[in-house]
Amino acid sequence: MLVAAGIAAAVTGSVLAPSQAAAPAPGKPVATGLLSPLSVAVNDKGHVYYTENFAGKLLVKKPGKPAKVVYTAQGEVGGVSTEGKAVYFIVNSKVMKRTAAGKVRTLADLGAYEASRNPDKIFTYGGVGLSPECVAAWPSGEGVPPASYNGIVESHPYATAVHNGDVYVADAASNGVYRIRDGKIKTVALLPPVTATVTPALAEATGMPECAIGKQYRFEGVPTDVEYADGKLYVTGLPGGPEDGTVPGSLFRVNLAKKKLSRVATGFVSAAGVGVADDGNIYVSELFGGKVTRITPKGKKRTFAKIALPSAVEVVGKKVYVTENVLSGLSGQPGDVPAGKVVKYRR
C-alpha cells in the first residue's frame, strides 16, 4: 500500500552497478513554492501541467505567462498526463479528462473497480515458512506488517500515461496497472510481491518479532509511475515497507502485445517516477535516494542529477522535467513551508 503524504507507508533481470556521469547543466525552475508537486506533464505546445496533490490543485505554466490554476477539488489531485489538447489527471480514486475548452468529465473510478475485483487478492504477502509459534507471537501494533495476508481492497490511483486515447493508470494501493478504454477498466499488470530476507535491522525497523529474523518476507509491490513507449509500459515500483534502500525499488517493463511483465532494473531507493526518452534512455527518480538515475539502453545505471526529494519525471526531447523537494511543507513543524519545485534540465 502507499501512504500518500509520505509517498509510502511503508516496484528478473541483472543490472550493472551504478556509475557516475557528468552532471547536467543546472536546472531552470519552472514553478516554485509548491505543496506536494507529485506529478508533471508537458504537452506538444510546451505547456507544463503539474499538480499540488494535497492542496487539490492542477496548474499549467505556459511559456512567457504566469502559472494558472485550471482545476481544484476536495481531496487529492495528481497523476497528470497529456495527449493532444487533452489533459488527464486523477481526483482521489477517479480518473478525469479535461478538454481544451476546460470541460472536465470522469472517465472511470478505480476505487469502484478495486472494490468489485481486488485483482491482487491472488497474492499472499507476509512471512514465508513462519512457525505457528512465531505467527502467534506476531505483534499487531500500528505500522507492523502482518504475519500473512492476501491483497486487500484498497485503491490509490497515483499516475497516468496516455496513448491513442487509452489511459494507463498505476494504482499505488491496489498494486496494479490498469487500462481505461471507452470507460471500461482492464487489469494490465500486477506488480509481484517484493521478497526480502528479514535481518535484525529490518525486524527492528518494521516491528517484526525476533522469530522472523532469517525468514523471507513478501512486501507488497507498489507501482508509483507509468509511462508508455513503443508499445510497452514502463512502471516504477517500491516495496510496501522500508524505503531506506534496505528493500530496493525496481523498474518494470510491460510488453502489451505479449502481456508480459519483466524487471528492467532494481536497486533504487524509493523509485517514484519514470520518464522515457526517444533514444532509449530511461530516467528514474529516487525519492529518498536524492537523485535521478539514468538507465542506458545497455542497462547501465548512471546518476543523472543529485536532487532533494525528487518525484515526478517527464522527458521531452532534450529536456527532463523533475518535481523536487516534494515533501516540504507537510510536517506541520514551524518553518516547514511549501518549497516544492518543477525544474527543467537539459540532458
Legacy VTK file of the C-alpha trace (Angstrom):
# vtk DataFile Version 3.0
C-alpha trace
ASCII
DATASET POLYDATA
POINTS 347 float
0.000 0.000 0.000
1.070 3.620 -0.329
0.611 6.415 2.183
0.435 9.495 0.020
1.716 12.045 2.489
4.989 10.171 2.748
4.807 8.713 -0.730
4.903 5.377 1.036
3.852 3.599 4.176
5.636 1.504 4.210
8.093 -1.966 -7.830
14.065 -10.735 -13.340
16.992 -9.186 -14.524
20.556 -8.197 -13.752
21.711 -4.610 -13.624
25.243 -3.316 -13.529
26.366 -1.279 -10.535
25.674 2.449 -10.715
28.350 4.629 -12.248
28.667 8.382 -12.210
28.182 10.598 -15.233
28.774 14.264 -15.853
26.148 16.325 -14.085
23.592 18.077 -16.282
23.578 21.819 -16.606
21.923 23.486 -13.606
18.183 23.145 -13.817
15.875 26.020 -14.650
12.917 26.406 -12.268
9.526 26.339 -13.963
7.488 26.721 -10.766
8.431 27.160 -7.104
6.860 27.343 -3.656
4.685 24.306 -4.274
2.973 21.940 -1.841
3.421 18.273 -2.790
4.078 18.608 -6.555
3.893 14.887 -7.233
3.156 14.867 -10.964
4.123 16.808 -14.083
3.361 16.555 -17.807
4.236 18.659 -20.844
2.095 18.894 -23.971
3.093 19.462 -27.590
2.980 23.245 -27.169
5.335 23.245 -24.224
2.597 23.863 -21.680
3.730 22.417 -18.354
0.934 20.887 -16.286
1.639 19.969 -12.695
-0.263 19.152 -9.530
-0.114 20.206 -5.929
-1.585 16.925 -4.785
-2.535 17.637 -1.199
-3.714 21.154 -2.000
-6.116 19.641 -4.554
-4.821 21.717 -7.473
-4.000 21.211 -11.144
-1.986 24.059 -12.662
-0.495 24.984 -16.020
2.536 27.117 -16.846
2.565 28.345 -20.428
5.721 29.866 -21.930
6.002 33.535 -21.039
2.895 33.527 -18.850
2.302 33.141 -15.104
1.113 29.815 -13.751
-2.636 29.332 -13.646
-4.850 27.015 -11.606
-7.112 25.152 -14.033
-8.822 22.712 -11.673
-9.392 22.300 -7.943
-11.049 19.601 -5.870
-11.510 18.435 -2.311
-9.004 15.744 -1.502
-6.071 14.813 -3.707
-5.392 15.841 -7.313
-2.475 14.161 -9.105
-1.331 11.798 -11.841
-1.375 14.345 -14.660
-0.596 13.424 -18.281
-1.401 14.914 -21.670
-2.228 13.831 -25.205
-3.009 16.342 -27.915
-5.109 19.118 -26.417
-6.499 16.945 -23.633
-5.244 16.693 -20.064
-5.768 13.597 -17.932
-5.465 13.521 -14.170
-6.677 11.829 -11.006
-9.029 13.137 -8.344
-8.998 10.804 -5.362
-9.963 7.433 -6.911
-11.323 8.786 -10.198
-9.547 9.382 -13.499
-10.576 12.596 -15.234
-10.229 14.169 -18.669
-10.077 17.916 -19.305
-10.668 19.209 -22.830
-9.057 22.236 -24.437
-12.288 24.107 -23.697
-11.850 23.395 -19.995
-14.647 20.853 -19.668
-13.886 18.057 -17.206
-15.507 14.639 -17.056
-14.911 11.396 -15.206
-13.533 8.519 -17.274
-13.537 5.783 -14.642
-13.487 5.088 -10.924
-10.571 2.885 -9.902
-11.897 2.669 -6.358
-15.112 1.052 -7.542
-13.164 -1.344 -9.768
-10.951 -2.356 -6.861
-13.955 -2.900 -4.614
-15.524 -5.282 -7.118
-12.390 -7.060 -8.402
-9.467 -6.678 -5.966
-7.024 -8.156 -8.516
-4.089 -8.607 -6.135
-6.085 -10.923 -3.888
-4.214 -13.673 -5.746
-1.013 -12.706 -3.921
-0.131 -13.794 -0.410
2.015 -11.240 1.363
3.881 -11.649 4.635
6.305 -14.093 6.187
7.340 -17.311 4.481
7.753 -20.503 6.490
6.862 -18.985 9.848
6.234 -21.401 12.684
2.814 -21.376 14.382
4.549 -20.051 17.495
6.048 -17.161 15.533
2.691 -16.286 13.994
1.094 -16.352 17.442
3.806 -14.039 18.782
3.490 -11.603 15.886
2.639 -8.104 17.173
-0.444 -6.352 15.868
0.567 -2.776 16.609
0.163 0.082 14.174
2.817 0.078 11.458
3.802 -3.555 11.931
3.301 -5.550 8.712
1.010 -8.562 9.229
2.405 -12.066 9.535
0.399 -13.139 6.473
-2.410 -11.731 4.359
-3.810 -11.637 0.861
-4.235 -8.466 -1.155
-6.834 -6.266 0.486
-9.414 -3.958 -1.068
-7.617 -0.631 -1.286
-7.186 1.897 -4.095
-4.966 4.931 -4.607
-4.523 5.668 -8.322
-1.308 7.638 -8.474
-0.060 8.131 -12.036
-1.346 8.056 -15.613
0.004 7.667 -19.135
-2.000 8.071 -22.331
-1.606 6.551 -25.803
-4.179 6.894 -28.578
-6.869 7.662 -26.043
-6.113 4.660 -23.857
-5.331 5.770 -20.319
-2.956 3.625 -18.281
-3.093 4.050 -14.523
-0.661 2.977 -11.815
-2.587 2.338 -8.605
-0.282 2.524 -5.608
-2.653 0.786 -3.211
-4.187 -1.974 -5.330
-0.685 -2.721 -6.679
-1.810 -2.873 -10.296
-1.571 -1.120 -13.636
-4.856 -0.659 -15.471
-6.103 0.451 -18.865
-9.158 2.644 -19.333
-10.759 2.422 -22.775
-14.241 3.760 -23.529
-14.931 3.989 -19.815
-14.085 0.348 -19.154
-11.222 -0.716 -16.894
-8.959 -3.678 -17.581
-6.121 -5.023 -15.449
-2.899 -4.876 -17.481
-0.349 -5.980 -14.894
0.115 -6.606 -11.191
3.438 -5.891 -9.545
4.720 -9.028 -7.833
5.479 -9.161 -4.121
8.917 -7.863 -3.150
10.708 -10.600 -1.226
13.386 -9.726 1.308
15.276 -11.609 3.992
14.400 -10.314 7.440
17.596 -9.051 9.044
17.871 -7.815 12.632
17.852 -4.250 11.301
14.775 -4.880 9.158
12.966 -6.526 12.061
13.734 -3.561 14.295
12.654 -1.043 11.657
9.329 -2.753 10.973
8.478 -4.144 14.403
8.645 -7.771 13.288
9.360 -10.259 16.093
12.762 -11.852 16.605
11.466 -15.195 15.338
11.107 -13.659 11.856
14.836 -12.961 11.533
16.348 -15.088 8.796
12.976 -15.759 7.201
11.687 -14.315 3.943
9.024 -11.618 3.963
6.927 -10.712 0.933
6.181 -6.985 0.869
3.613 -5.521 -1.491
4.906 -4.305 -4.847
3.695 -0.704 -5.103
3.540 0.965 -8.561
4.348 4.678 -8.414
4.523 5.805 -12.046
3.784 4.586 -15.558
4.995 5.711 -18.986
4.182 4.469 -22.485
6.899 3.976 -25.123
6.990 1.863 -28.288
4.168 -0.478 -27.376
5.412 -1.005 -23.854
4.719 0.409 -20.426
7.481 1.331 -18.019
6.488 1.174 -14.371
8.389 2.198 -11.265
7.696 0.274 -8.108
8.732 0.407 -4.484
8.197 -2.029 -1.615
5.289 -1.554 0.747
7.740 -1.402 3.615
11.032 0.324 4.465
12.171 2.897 1.930
15.726 3.391 3.113
17.107 1.073 0.452
17.027 -1.985 2.703
14.385 -3.382 0.380
15.033 -1.940 -3.094
12.644 -0.458 -5.596
12.558 -1.560 -9.230
11.719 -0.567 -12.784
9.462 -2.884 -14.785
8.534 -3.198 -18.438
5.118 -4.399 -19.581
5.025 -5.775 -23.120
1.422 -5.040 -24.044
1.379 -7.321 -27.090
2.755 -10.314 -25.193
1.072 -9.382 -21.898
4.395 -9.936 -20.168
5.885 -8.137 -17.154
9.664 -8.119 -16.720
12.096 -6.360 -14.435
14.406 -3.882 -16.171
16.435 -2.617 -13.229
16.478 -2.697 -9.447
18.405 -1.254 -6.532
16.531 2.055 -6.315
15.817 3.870 -3.061
12.114 4.704 -3.357
11.623 4.675 -7.128
8.950 7.353 -7.501
8.873 8.474 -11.133
9.947 7.407 -14.610
10.486 9.156 -17.924
11.476 7.501 -21.206
13.487 9.306 -23.882
13.265 8.736 -27.629
16.846 7.415 -27.651
16.023 4.619 -25.208
17.462 6.206 -22.082
15.191 5.882 -19.059
15.172 8.293 -16.132
14.066 7.153 -12.672
13.684 9.403 -9.641
14.755 8.039 -6.263
12.760 9.977 -3.712
14.756 9.084 -0.609
17.896 8.385 -2.622
18.061 12.068 -3.508
18.763 11.657 -7.196
17.532 10.908 -10.684
19.171 7.853 -12.224
19.598 7.292 -15.955
19.430 3.747 -17.297
21.112 3.422 -20.668
19.782 1.193 -23.459
22.519 -1.282 -22.463
21.256 -1.424 -18.894
23.914 0.665 -17.176
22.800 2.892 -14.310
24.267 6.368 -14.098
23.445 9.279 -11.819
21.839 11.998 -13.949
21.403 14.570 -11.186
21.513 14.747 -7.406
18.250 16.320 -6.292
16.493 16.761 -2.959
13.351 14.612 -2.715
12.612 14.183 -6.443
9.340 12.613 -7.528
7.792 13.013 -10.986
9.916 12.818 -14.143
8.914 13.878 -17.659
11.244 13.640 -20.663
10.541 15.834 -23.692
13.220 15.811 -26.377
16.437 17.000 -24.764
14.672 18.269 -21.660
13.981 16.459 -18.412
11.356 17.919 -16.091
11.577 16.883 -12.440
9.471 17.783 -9.428
11.692 18.394 -6.420
11.548 18.862 -2.660
8.080 17.368 -2.845
7.573 16.649 0.859
8.304 20.167 2.080
5.527 21.904 3.979
3.889 18.688 5.136
5.344 18.159 8.596
3.430 20.883 10.389
6.650 21.957 12.079
7.498 25.662 12.445
9.442 26.912 9.461
8.485 23.994 7.231
6.839 25.834 4.361
5.963 24.554 0.877
9.154 24.691 -1.162
8.423 22.162 -3.885
9.540 22.913 -7.423
9.191 21.911 -11.034
12.645 22.144 -12.604
13.742 21.716 -16.212
17.117 20.143 -17.030
18.945 19.550 -20.290
20.138 16.018 -20.849
LINES 2 348
10 0 1 2 3 4 5 6 7 8 9
336 11 12 13 14 15 16 17 18 19 20 21 22 23 24 25 26 27 28 29 30 31 32 33 34 35 36 37 38 39 40 41 42 43 44 45 46 47 48 49 50 51 52 53 54 55 56 57 58 59 60 61 62 63 64 65 66 67 68 69 70 71 72 73 74 75 76 77 78 79 80 81 82 83 84 85 86 87 88 89 90 91 92 93 94 95 96 97 98 99 100 101 102 103 104 105 106 107 108 109 110 111 112 113 114 115 116 117 118 119 120 121 122 123 124 125 126 127 128 129 130 131 132 133 134 135 136 137 138 139 140 141 142 143 144 145 146 147 148 149 150 151 152 153 154 155 156 157 158 159 160 161 162 163 164 165 166 167 168 169 170 171 172 173 174 175 176 177 178 179 180 181 182 183 184 185 186 187 188 189 190 191 192 193 194 195 196 197 198 199 200 201 202 203 204 205 206 207 208 209 210 211 212 213 214 215 216 217 218 219 220 221 222 223 224 225 226 227 228 229 230 231 232 233 234 235 236 237 238 239 240 241 242 243 244 245 246 247 248 249 250 251 252 253 254 255 256 257 258 259 260 261 262 263 264 265 266 267 268 269 270 271 272 273 274 275 276 277 278 279 280 281 282 283 284 285 286 287 288 289 290 291 292 293 294 295 296 297 298 299 300 301 302 303 304 305 306 307 308 309 310 311 312 313 314 315 316 317 318 319 320 321 322 323 324 325 326 327 328 329 330 331 332 333 334 335 336 337 338 339 340 341 342 343 344 345 346
